[in-house]
């Protein structure tokens, strides 16, 4: 088990970061460090090392996991998934509204990007606000492609559901779903371990979306990954939960309120401690988890006993036994 330091890739294309540093009780951050890649084994798209997390001794977590996969993942995970951690966790502070975009499904990623992962994701909401999620009214693909090419983004957003989200909500974003996170929303994100984004909007952001928004395969191919199925408001609201991840095919997200003693099964996990002070014991020397810290937990560390008072979010790979 290791406590993880802040890992914010610099000079991102949208503003944010102050909520991350406030959460971690650190000094102010630069304006464009809105994402903290927690325990990351993944680099930014097109980069070799930017985004990868390291331990205090400088060792890349990717290499540490590969060196002793049974310790970190346990035999069931190794049998089902190999030494793939299956997840990427972030703290995300939307200092401005994010552009409308989507992420590919794993089948599309396998066919076009040479990856076994696409990018399903889920958000645990820390600060409430608005999000755009899924197509609300008919949007023929030819019309959609034209709106993207001409950057008619107001009309594009008018085709999407606009939802209010509250602290404690867990929002599941299936792969292919058009979405955007509203300004002021702070969240814990867990996703498949890639950095694949297909941009439908880029005007007003610090990037060249026409060049960088299509994953180097061209918009004609990339936009085919976007799901334009019309969904009802009820269908979209069913993607929002207050109890746990609505889809466990790709990952699991669990919020726990510790008030006394809670016992946790052994598993690889990335943990975000929201508040409080919690004593953690298991097959390791006892640790104290305080609000604003993040931790990398090995399967061999558990089962864990959590004692004290506080709130934590566990970001976990899929249950290997349910996948068998």
Short mmCIF file of the C-alpha atoms (twelve columns), coordinates in Angstrom:
data_MODEL
# 
_entry.id   MODEL 
# 
loop_
_atom_site.group_PDB 
_atom_site.id 
_atom_site.type_symbol 
_atom_site.label_atom_id 
_atom_site.label_alt_id 
_atom_site.label_comp_id 
_atom_site.label_asym_id 
_atom_site.label_seq_id 
_atom_site.Cartn_x 
_atom_site.Cartn_y 
_atom_site.Cartn_z 
_atom_site.pdbx_PDB_model_num 
ATOM 1   C CA . UNK A 1   0.000   0.000   0.000   1 
ATOM 2   C CA . UNK A 2   1.347   3.408   -0.974  1 
ATOM 3   C CA . UNK A 3   0.136   6.946   -0.505  1 
ATOM 4   C CA . UNK A 4   0.100   8.698   -3.866  1 
ATOM 5   C CA . UNK A 5   1.229   12.227  -4.611  1 
ATOM 6   C CA . UNK A 6   -0.481  14.691  -6.914  1 
ATOM 7   C CA . UNK A 7   0.101   13.838  -10.595 1 
ATOM 8   C CA . UNK A 8   -1.315  16.617  -12.780 1 
ATOM 9   C CA . UNK A 9   -0.249  16.746  -16.435 1 
ATOM 10  C CA . UNK A 10  0.568   20.381  -17.286 1 
ATOM 11  C CA . UNK A 11  -0.850  22.731  -19.907 1 
ATOM 12  C CA . UNK A 12  -4.126  20.973  -20.568 1 
ATOM 13  C CA . UNK A 13  -6.587  22.454  -23.063 1 
ATOM 14  C CA . UNK A 14  -9.157  23.522  -20.442 1 
ATOM 15  C CA . UNK A 15  -8.907  25.449  -17.199 1 
ATOM 16  C CA . UNK A 16  -9.058  24.015  -13.673 1 
ATOM 17  C CA . UNK A 17  -6.979  22.670  -10.820 1 
ATOM 18  C CA . UNK A 18  -7.741  24.849  -7.800  1 
ATOM 19  C CA . UNK A 19  -10.225 22.344  -6.365  1 
ATOM 20  C CA . UNK A 20  -7.636  19.579  -6.644  1 
ATOM 21  C CA . UNK A 21  -5.022  21.511  -4.701  1 
ATOM 22  C CA . UNK A 22  -7.614  22.610  -2.117  1 
ATOM 23  C CA . UNK A 23  -8.746  18.975  -1.726  1 
ATOM 24  C CA . UNK A 24  -5.136  17.868  -1.245  1 
ATOM 25  C CA . UNK A 25  -4.385  20.808  1.100   1 
ATOM 26  C CA . UNK A 26  -1.655  22.090  -1.233  1 
ATOM 27  C CA . UNK A 27  -0.704  25.514  -2.564  1 
ATOM 28  C CA . UNK A 28  -2.458  26.940  -5.596  1 
ATOM 29  C CA . UNK A 29  -1.990  25.163  -8.923  1 
ATOM 30  C CA . UNK A 30  -1.382  26.567  -12.388 1 
ATOM 31  C CA . UNK A 31  -4.574  27.434  -14.244 1 
ATOM 32  C CA . UNK A 32  -4.444  24.495  -16.655 1 
ATOM 33  C CA . UNK A 33  -3.807  21.461  -14.440 1 
ATOM 34  C CA . UNK A 34  -7.411  20.267  -14.083 1 
ATOM 35  C CA . UNK A 35  -6.719  16.524  -13.865 1 
ATOM 36  C CA . UNK A 36  -4.874  14.512  -11.224 1 
ATOM 37  C CA . UNK A 37  -4.078  11.074  -12.679 1 
ATOM 38  C CA . UNK A 38  -4.107  8.910   -9.558  1 
ATOM 39  C CA . UNK A 39  -2.027  5.730   -9.638  1 
ATOM 40  C CA . UNK A 40  -1.879  5.967   -13.431 1 
ATOM 41  C CA . UNK A 41  -0.269  3.304   -15.587 1 
ATOM 42  C CA . UNK A 42  -1.338  5.225   -18.708 1 
ATOM 43  C CA . UNK A 43  0.275   8.160   -20.508 1 
ATOM 44  C CA . UNK A 44  -1.530  10.914  -22.368 1 
ATOM 45  C CA . UNK A 45  -2.450  10.073  -25.940 1 
ATOM 46  C CA . UNK A 46  0.642   10.602  -28.075 1 
ATOM 47  C CA . UNK A 47  2.999   10.900  -25.084 1 
ATOM 48  C CA . UNK A 48  5.495   8.381   -23.670 1 
ATOM 49  C CA . UNK A 49  5.585   9.360   -19.984 1 
ATOM 50  C CA . UNK A 50  3.328   12.329  -19.296 1 
ATOM 51  C CA . UNK A 51  0.471   11.090  -17.130 1 
ATOM 52  C CA . UNK A 52  2.275   8.095   -15.665 1 
ATOM 53  C CA . UNK A 53  2.285   8.012   -11.852 1 
ATOM 54  C CA . UNK A 54  5.403   7.364   -9.808  1 
ATOM 55  C CA . UNK A 55  6.095   6.405   -6.214  1 
ATOM 56  C CA . UNK A 56  8.084   8.758   -3.960  1 
ATOM 57  C CA . UNK A 57  11.271  6.851   -4.860  1 
ATOM 58  C CA . UNK A 58  10.710  7.626   -8.542  1 
ATOM 59  C CA . UNK A 59  9.624   4.148   -9.619  1 
ATOM 60  C CA . UNK A 60  6.816   4.182   -12.156 1 
ATOM 61  C CA . UNK A 61  3.717   2.464   -10.802 1 
ATOM 62  C CA . UNK A 62  3.339   0.714   -14.151 1 
ATOM 63  C CA . UNK A 63  6.702   -0.980  -13.575 1 
ATOM 64  C CA . UNK A 64  6.039   -1.745  -9.903  1 
ATOM 65  C CA . UNK A 65  2.805   -3.563  -10.775 1 
ATOM 66  C CA . UNK A 66  4.469   -5.538  -13.575 1 
ATOM 67  C CA . UNK A 67  7.326   -6.604  -11.306 1 
ATOM 68  C CA . UNK A 68  5.036   -8.403  -8.818  1 
ATOM 69  C CA . UNK A 69  1.589   -8.837  -10.353 1 
ATOM 70  C CA . UNK A 70  0.392   -11.570 -7.980  1 
ATOM 71  C CA . UNK A 71  1.065   -9.307  -4.972  1 
ATOM 72  C CA . UNK A 72  -0.875  -6.447  -6.502  1 
ATOM 73  C CA . UNK A 73  -3.708  -8.193  -8.300  1 
ATOM 74  C CA . UNK A 74  -4.197  -11.602 -6.718  1 
ATOM 75  C CA . UNK A 75  -4.633  -14.940 -8.485  1 
ATOM 76  C CA . UNK A 76  -8.255  -14.469 -9.615  1 
ATOM 77  C CA . UNK A 77  -7.529  -11.137 -11.301 1 
ATOM 78  C CA . UNK A 78  -4.401  -12.556 -12.965 1 
ATOM 79  C CA . UNK A 79  -6.340  -15.534 -14.276 1 
ATOM 80  C CA . UNK A 80  -9.043  -13.322 -15.785 1 
ATOM 81  C CA . UNK A 81  -7.255  -10.104 -16.770 1 
ATOM 82  C CA . UNK A 82  -3.515  -10.822 -16.584 1 
ATOM 83  C CA . UNK A 83  -1.414  -8.015  -15.136 1 
ATOM 84  C CA . UNK A 84  -3.702  -5.322  -16.570 1 
ATOM 85  C CA . UNK A 85  -4.984  -3.055  -13.757 1 
ATOM 86  C CA . UNK A 86  -8.116  -2.421  -15.867 1 
ATOM 87  C CA . UNK A 87  -8.719  1.098   -14.482 1 
ATOM 88  C CA . UNK A 88  -7.498  4.675   -14.617 1 
ATOM 89  C CA . UNK A 89  -8.594  7.007   -11.822 1 
ATOM 90  C CA . UNK A 90  -8.578  10.810  -11.894 1 
ATOM 91  C CA . UNK A 91  -9.588  13.805  -9.874  1 
ATOM 92  C CA . UNK A 92  -11.119 16.210  -12.390 1 
ATOM 93  C CA . UNK A 93  -11.812 19.892  -11.721 1 
ATOM 94  C CA . UNK A 94  -13.797 21.520  -14.526 1 
ATOM 95  C CA . UNK A 95  -12.679 25.120  -14.231 1 
ATOM 96  C CA . UNK A 96  -14.668 25.665  -17.422 1 
ATOM 97  C CA . UNK A 97  -17.225 23.551  -19.258 1 
ATOM 98  C CA . UNK A 98  -15.520 20.706  -21.065 1 
ATOM 99  C CA . UNK A 99  -16.145 20.383  -24.813 1 
ATOM 100 C CA . UNK A 100 -18.666 17.897  -26.116 1 
ATOM 101 C CA . UNK A 101 -16.835 14.662  -26.845 1 
ATOM 102 C CA . UNK A 102 -17.125 10.876  -26.753 1 
ATOM 103 C CA . UNK A 103 -14.908 7.850   -26.177 1 
ATOM 104 C CA . UNK A 104 -14.781 4.659   -28.248 1 
ATOM 105 C CA . UNK A 105 -16.070 1.245   -27.281 1 
ATOM 106 C CA . UNK A 106 -13.477 -1.483  -26.828 1 
ATOM 107 C CA . UNK A 107 -14.499 -3.201  -30.093 1 
ATOM 108 C CA . UNK A 108 -13.876 0.018   -32.017 1 
ATOM 109 C CA . UNK A 109 -10.574 0.498   -30.193 1 
ATOM 110 C CA . UNK A 110 -9.477  -3.030  -31.055 1 
ATOM 111 C CA . UNK A 111 -10.333 -2.547  -34.729 1 
ATOM 112 C CA . UNK A 112 -8.988  0.988   -35.238 1 
ATOM 113 C CA . UNK A 113 -6.545  1.773   -32.423 1 
ATOM 114 C CA . UNK A 114 -4.851  -1.524  -31.607 1 
ATOM 115 C CA . UNK A 115 -6.070  -1.426  -28.004 1 
ATOM 116 C CA . UNK A 116 -7.942  -3.978  -25.910 1 
ATOM 117 C CA . UNK A 117 -9.600  -1.082  -24.054 1 
ATOM 118 C CA . UNK A 118 -11.935 1.645   -25.155 1 
ATOM 119 C CA . UNK A 119 -12.986 4.225   -22.621 1 
ATOM 120 C CA . UNK A 120 -16.123 3.682   -20.608 1 
ATOM 121 C CA . UNK A 121 -16.104 5.951   -17.553 1 
ATOM 122 C CA . UNK A 122 -17.998 6.887   -14.406 1 
ATOM 123 C CA . UNK A 123 -18.013 10.024  -12.255 1 
ATOM 124 C CA . UNK A 124 -18.390 10.251  -8.498  1 
ATOM 125 C CA . UNK A 125 -19.621 13.829  -8.058  1 
ATOM 126 C CA . UNK A 126 -17.906 15.885  -5.348  1 
ATOM 127 C CA . UNK A 127 -19.205 19.356  -6.283  1 
ATOM 128 C CA . UNK A 128 -22.666 19.627  -7.879  1 
ATOM 129 C CA . UNK A 129 -23.471 21.213  -11.202 1 
ATOM 130 C CA . UNK A 130 -24.626 20.369  -14.713 1 
ATOM 131 C CA . UNK A 131 -23.563 17.773  -17.244 1 
ATOM 132 C CA . UNK A 132 -24.599 16.987  -20.810 1 
ATOM 133 C CA . UNK A 133 -25.123 13.282  -21.487 1 
ATOM 134 C CA . UNK A 134 -26.536 11.388  -24.437 1 
ATOM 135 C CA . UNK A 135 -28.698 12.313  -27.428 1 
ATOM 136 C CA . UNK A 136 -32.161 13.670  -26.557 1 
ATOM 137 C CA . UNK A 137 -33.666 14.170  -30.043 1 
ATOM 138 C CA . UNK A 138 -33.064 12.805  -33.488 1 
ATOM 139 C CA . UNK A 139 -29.601 13.563  -34.794 1 
ATOM 140 C CA . UNK A 140 -28.909 11.885  -38.152 1 
ATOM 141 C CA . UNK A 141 -25.267 10.999  -38.600 1 
ATOM 142 C CA . UNK A 142 -24.877 13.248  -41.629 1 
ATOM 143 C CA . UNK A 143 -26.292 16.178  -39.630 1 
ATOM 144 C CA . UNK A 144 -24.044 15.358  -36.680 1 
ATOM 145 C CA . UNK A 145 -20.942 15.176  -38.871 1 
ATOM 146 C CA . UNK A 146 -21.844 18.548  -40.370 1 
ATOM 147 C CA . UNK A 147 -22.330 20.184  -36.968 1 
ATOM 148 C CA . UNK A 148 -18.885 18.956  -35.940 1 
ATOM 149 C CA . UNK A 149 -17.197 20.041  -39.157 1 
ATOM 150 C CA . UNK A 150 -18.777 23.508  -38.984 1 
ATOM 151 C CA . UNK A 151 -18.413 23.738  -35.187 1 
ATOM 152 C CA . UNK A 152 -22.079 24.609  -34.699 1 
ATOM 153 C CA . UNK A 153 -21.731 23.649  -31.062 1 
ATOM 154 C CA . UNK A 154 -24.777 25.439  -29.635 1 
ATOM 155 C CA . UNK A 155 -27.028 23.424  -31.925 1 
ATOM 156 C CA . UNK A 156 -25.072 20.269  -31.082 1 
ATOM 157 C CA . UNK A 157 -25.557 20.776  -27.326 1 
ATOM 158 C CA . UNK A 158 -29.261 21.434  -27.924 1 
ATOM 159 C CA . UNK A 159 -29.516 17.817  -29.082 1 
ATOM 160 C CA . UNK A 160 -28.157 16.485  -25.778 1 
ATOM 161 C CA . UNK A 161 -29.726 15.841  -22.384 1 
ATOM 162 C CA . UNK A 162 -28.780 18.450  -19.780 1 
ATOM 163 C CA . UNK A 163 -28.762 16.974  -16.278 1 
ATOM 164 C CA . UNK A 164 -28.212 18.378  -12.805 1 
ATOM 165 C CA . UNK A 165 -25.908 16.242  -10.661 1 
ATOM 166 C CA . UNK A 166 -25.495 16.343  -6.893  1 
ATOM 167 C CA . UNK A 167 -22.725 15.501  -4.461  1 
ATOM 168 C CA . UNK A 168 -22.642 11.720  -4.024  1 
ATOM 169 C CA . UNK A 169 -24.136 10.893  -7.425  1 
ATOM 170 C CA . UNK A 170 -22.328 8.284   -9.510  1 
ATOM 171 C CA . UNK A 171 -22.835 8.893   -13.224 1 
ATOM 172 C CA . UNK A 172 -22.083 6.083   -15.664 1 
ATOM 173 C CA . UNK A 173 -21.007 7.192   -19.157 1 
ATOM 174 C CA . UNK A 174 -21.190 4.262   -21.596 1 
ATOM 175 C CA . UNK A 175 -18.624 4.222   -24.401 1 
ATOM 176 C CA . UNK A 176 -19.739 6.126   -27.467 1 
ATOM 177 C CA . UNK A 177 -21.967 8.498   -25.494 1 
ATOM 178 C CA . UNK A 178 -21.661 12.217  -26.245 1 
ATOM 179 C CA . UNK A 179 -21.072 14.146  -23.033 1 
ATOM 180 C CA . UNK A 180 -19.636 17.255  -21.435 1 
ATOM 181 C CA . UNK A 181 -18.963 18.219  -17.812 1 
ATOM 182 C CA . UNK A 182 -20.200 21.644  -16.726 1 
ATOM 183 C CA . UNK A 183 -18.051 24.411  -15.270 1 
ATOM 184 C CA . UNK A 184 -17.534 24.105  -11.532 1 
ATOM 185 C CA . UNK A 185 -18.061 20.344  -11.291 1 
ATOM 186 C CA . UNK A 186 -15.382 18.503  -9.301  1 
ATOM 187 C CA . UNK A 187 -15.405 14.719  -9.454  1 
ATOM 188 C CA . UNK A 188 -13.578 11.431  -9.052  1 
ATOM 189 C CA . UNK A 189 -13.448 9.673   -12.411 1 
ATOM 190 C CA . UNK A 190 -12.777 5.993   -12.987 1 
ATOM 191 C CA . UNK A 191 -12.445 4.691   -16.517 1 
ATOM 192 C CA . UNK A 192 -10.870 2.124   -18.739 1 
ATOM 193 C CA . UNK A 193 -7.092  2.706   -18.831 1 
ATOM 194 C CA . UNK A 194 -6.739  4.751   -22.038 1 
ATOM 195 C CA . UNK A 195 -6.685  8.388   -23.120 1 
ATOM 196 C CA . UNK A 196 -8.961  8.052   -26.154 1 
ATOM 197 C CA . UNK A 197 -11.205 11.069  -26.767 1 
ATOM 198 C CA . UNK A 198 -13.075 12.005  -29.944 1 
ATOM 199 C CA . UNK A 199 -13.874 15.713  -30.022 1 
ATOM 200 C CA . UNK A 200 -17.151 17.074  -31.335 1 
ATOM 201 C CA . UNK A 201 -16.299 20.582  -30.091 1 
ATOM 202 C CA . UNK A 202 -13.083 22.568  -29.832 1 
ATOM 203 C CA . UNK A 203 -13.703 26.217  -30.605 1 
ATOM 204 C CA . UNK A 204 -12.656 28.368  -27.651 1 
ATOM 205 C CA . UNK A 205 -10.335 25.727  -26.178 1 
ATOM 206 C CA . UNK A 206 -6.544  25.667  -26.193 1 
ATOM 207 C CA . UNK A 207 -6.152  22.924  -28.786 1 
ATOM 208 C CA . UNK A 208 -6.347  22.276  -32.496 1 
ATOM 209 C CA . UNK A 209 -9.338  20.000  -32.565 1 
ATOM 210 C CA . UNK A 210 -9.358  19.671  -36.341 1 
ATOM 211 C CA . UNK A 211 -5.884  18.118  -36.101 1 
ATOM 212 C CA . UNK A 212 -6.013  16.434  -32.689 1 
ATOM 213 C CA . UNK A 213 -9.658  15.497  -32.177 1 
ATOM 214 C CA . UNK A 214 -9.853  12.259  -34.166 1 
ATOM 215 C CA . UNK A 215 -7.218  9.942   -32.596 1 
ATOM 216 C CA . UNK A 216 -5.076  10.142  -35.750 1 
ATOM 217 C CA . UNK A 217 -7.571  8.106   -37.771 1 
ATOM 218 C CA . UNK A 218 -9.523  10.993  -39.344 1 
ATOM 219 C CA . UNK A 219 -12.976 12.230  -38.454 1 
ATOM 220 C CA . UNK A 220 -14.671 10.053  -41.076 1 
ATOM 221 C CA . UNK A 221 -13.572 7.002   -39.088 1 
ATOM 222 C CA . UNK A 222 -13.504 8.443   -35.567 1 
ATOM 223 C CA . UNK A 223 -17.053 9.820   -35.587 1 
ATOM 224 C CA . UNK A 224 -18.354 6.340   -36.385 1 
ATOM 225 C CA . UNK A 225 -17.558 5.477   -32.760 1 
ATOM 226 C CA . UNK A 226 -20.152 7.973   -31.511 1 
ATOM 227 C CA . UNK A 227 -23.519 6.496   -30.483 1 
ATOM 228 C CA . UNK A 228 -26.323 8.727   -31.819 1 
ATOM 229 C CA . UNK A 229 -29.177 6.611   -30.462 1 
ATOM 230 C CA . UNK A 230 -31.929 8.814   -29.005 1 
ATOM 231 C CA . UNK A 231 -32.447 8.097   -25.293 1 
ATOM 232 C CA . UNK A 232 -35.313 9.241   -23.112 1 
ATOM 233 C CA . UNK A 233 -34.827 11.386  -20.046 1 
ATOM 234 C CA . UNK A 234 -35.714 8.389   -17.893 1 
ATOM 235 C CA . UNK A 235 -33.017 6.316   -19.604 1 
ATOM 236 C CA . UNK A 236 -30.438 9.012   -18.905 1 
ATOM 237 C CA . UNK A 237 -31.485 9.400   -15.283 1 
ATOM 238 C CA . UNK A 238 -31.051 5.653   -14.850 1 
ATOM 239 C CA . UNK A 239 -27.348 6.219   -15.545 1 
ATOM 240 C CA . UNK A 240 -27.168 8.183   -12.276 1 
ATOM 241 C CA . UNK A 241 -26.939 6.256   -8.995  1 
ATOM 242 C CA . UNK A 242 -26.258 7.055   -5.362  1 
ATOM 243 C CA . UNK A 243 -25.297 3.515   -4.366  1 
ATOM 244 C CA . UNK A 244 -22.575 2.294   -6.737  1 
ATOM 245 C CA . UNK A 245 -21.498 1.748   -10.319 1 
ATOM 246 C CA . UNK A 246 -24.399 1.002   -12.651 1 
ATOM 247 C CA . UNK A 247 -22.192 -1.107  -14.917 1 
ATOM 248 C CA . UNK A 248 -19.522 -3.403  -13.478 1 
ATOM 249 C CA . UNK A 249 -18.365 -4.715  -16.867 1 
ATOM 250 C CA . UNK A 250 -15.468 -2.244  -16.969 1 
ATOM 251 C CA . UNK A 251 -14.830 -1.190  -13.353 1 
ATOM 252 C CA . UNK A 252 -16.459 -0.697  -9.964  1 
ATOM 253 C CA . UNK A 253 -16.941 2.489   -7.967  1 
ATOM 254 C CA . UNK A 254 -17.894 2.208   -4.302  1 
ATOM 255 C CA . UNK A 255 -18.487 5.034   -1.836  1 
ATOM 256 C CA . UNK A 256 -18.135 3.998   1.800   1 
ATOM 257 C CA . UNK A 257 -19.017 5.951   4.906   1 
ATOM 258 C CA . UNK A 258 -16.934 4.655   7.778   1 
ATOM 259 C CA . UNK A 259 -18.545 5.134   11.165  1 
ATOM 260 C CA . UNK A 260 -17.000 2.559   13.478  1 
ATOM 261 C CA . UNK A 261 -15.610 -0.497  11.703  1 
ATOM 262 C CA . UNK A 262 -15.958 -1.576  8.071   1 
ATOM 263 C CA . UNK A 263 -14.340 -4.631  6.503   1 
ATOM 264 C CA . UNK A 264 -13.254 -4.665  2.846   1 
ATOM 265 C CA . UNK A 265 -12.403 -7.773  0.769   1 
ATOM 266 C CA . UNK A 266 -8.914  -8.035  -0.672  1 
ATOM 267 C CA . UNK A 267 -8.564  -6.346  -4.051  1 
ATOM 268 C CA . UNK A 268 -6.352  -4.102  -6.097  1 
ATOM 269 C CA . UNK A 269 -7.783  -0.598  -5.690  1 
ATOM 270 C CA . UNK A 270 -7.172  3.108   -6.014  1 
ATOM 271 C CA . UNK A 271 -8.671  4.878   -3.010  1 
ATOM 272 C CA . UNK A 272 -9.668  8.533   -2.681  1 
ATOM 273 C CA . UNK A 273 -10.229 9.615   0.934   1 
ATOM 274 C CA . UNK A 274 -12.839 12.356  0.884   1 
ATOM 275 C CA . UNK A 275 -12.762 13.375  4.539   1 
ATOM 276 C CA . UNK A 276 -12.187 12.216  8.097   1 
ATOM 277 C CA . UNK A 277 -9.470  10.049  9.627   1 
ATOM 278 C CA . UNK A 278 -9.547  6.296   9.178   1 
ATOM 279 C CA . UNK A 279 -7.252  3.638   10.612  1 
ATOM 280 C CA . UNK A 280 -6.555  0.865   8.104   1 
ATOM 281 C CA . UNK A 281 -5.308  -2.571  9.120   1 
ATOM 282 C CA . UNK A 282 -4.786  -5.762  7.167   1 
ATOM 283 C CA . UNK A 283 -1.884  -7.952  6.134   1 
ATOM 284 C CA . UNK A 284 0.322   -4.848  6.399   1 
ATOM 285 C CA . UNK A 285 1.446   -2.361  9.012   1 
ATOM 286 C CA . UNK A 286 -1.501  -0.175  9.990   1 
ATOM 287 C CA . UNK A 287 -1.935  3.085   8.074   1 
ATOM 288 C CA . UNK A 288 -3.963  6.227   8.707   1 
ATOM 289 C CA . UNK A 289 -6.014  7.599   5.832   1 
ATOM 290 C CA . UNK A 290 -6.853  11.304  6.118   1 
ATOM 291 C CA . UNK A 291 -9.172  13.399  3.994   1 
ATOM 292 C CA . UNK A 292 -7.536  14.681  0.815   1 
ATOM 293 C CA . UNK A 293 -5.183  11.710  0.375   1 
ATOM 294 C CA . UNK A 294 -5.103  9.011   -2.283  1 
ATOM 295 C CA . UNK A 295 -3.794  5.459   -1.965  1 
ATOM 296 C CA . UNK A 296 -2.775  2.482   -4.070  1 
ATOM 297 C CA . UNK A 297 -3.868  -0.775  -2.429  1 
ATOM 298 C CA . UNK A 298 -2.610  -4.250  -3.322  1 
ATOM 299 C CA . UNK A 299 -4.673  -7.435  -3.190  1 
ATOM 300 C CA . UNK A 300 -2.013  -8.774  -0.794  1 
ATOM 301 C CA . UNK A 301 -2.717  -5.909  1.644   1 
ATOM 302 C CA . UNK A 302 -6.186  -7.215  2.448   1 
ATOM 303 C CA . UNK A 303 -8.726  -8.005  3.573   1 
ATOM 304 C CA . UNK A 304 -8.802  -4.546  5.170   1 
ATOM 305 C CA . UNK A 305 -10.414 -3.344  8.368   1 
ATOM 306 C CA . UNK A 306 -11.305 0.354   8.376   1 
ATOM 307 C CA . UNK A 307 -11.903 1.994   11.758  1 
ATOM 308 C CA . UNK A 308 -12.777 5.577   12.569  1 
ATOM 309 C CA . UNK A 309 -14.949 8.137   10.791  1 
ATOM 310 C CA . UNK A 310 -14.774 9.366   7.224   1 
ATOM 311 C CA . UNK A 311 -15.801 8.882   3.616   1 
ATOM 312 C CA . UNK A 312 -13.809 7.063   0.959   1 
ATOM 313 C CA . UNK A 313 -14.257 6.175   -2.699  1 
ATOM 314 C CA . UNK A 314 -12.850 2.816   -3.804  1 
ATOM 315 C CA . UNK A 315 -12.052 2.566   -7.533  1 
ATOM 316 C CA . UNK A 316 -11.769 -1.098  -8.456  1 
ATOM 317 C CA . UNK A 317 -11.314 -3.301  -11.515 1 
ATOM 318 C CA . UNK A 318 -14.205 -5.551  -12.542 1 
ATOM 319 C CA . UNK A 319 -14.851 -8.455  -10.200 1 
ATOM 320 C CA . UNK A 320 -12.782 -11.253 -11.770 1 
ATOM 321 C CA . UNK A 321 -15.074 -13.929 -10.378 1 
ATOM 322 C CA . UNK A 322 -18.132 -12.406 -12.046 1 
ATOM 323 C CA . UNK A 323 -16.196 -12.278 -15.354 1 
ATOM 324 C CA . UNK A 324 -15.088 -15.893 -15.212 1 
# 
